Amino acid sequence: MEINPQLVTELSKRQVIIYLDEDGNGYFADCPSLPGCHSQGDTWEETLANIKEAIELWIEDALEHNDSIPEDKVVWVGRV
């Protein structure tokens, strides 16, 4: 099955959460709407690029296997 790159790009626009690693030496990223879609990096920029790639790969895999793709979740992050 040929995957439409424009469709992957559109479906890949997702809310993400980026955390400072527990050791303080890097970052961890999570895409809440895609189960198991996580990544990490040494810098904020690297982590952002890595999670974008992880999301695209998650979407491509789902499309190739005719799996459903969840709607993006609205994420609120704040202090309580």
Residue, then its C-alpha position, 0 to 999 in steps of 0.5 A: m500500500e502506498i502511503n500519501p505523504q501529505l496525509v501523514t503530514e496532516l495526521s501528524k499534527r499532534q499535541v505533545i508533552i516534553y519533560l526534562d529527564e529525571d537526571g536533568n541531562g535531556y528530554f522525554a516526549d510523549c504524544p498522549s493521543l497515540p498509545g506508545c508514541h514516545s521519544q527522547g533527546d539530549t536537547w529540546e530541539e533534538t527531542l522535538a525532531n525525534i517526537k515528530e519522526a515518531i508520530e509520523l512513523w506511528i501514523e504510517d504504520a497504522l495506515e499500512h495496517n489499516d488500523s484506526i488513528p485516534e483523534d488528537k487529544v486536547v492537553w492542558v498542562g498547568r500547576v495546581 
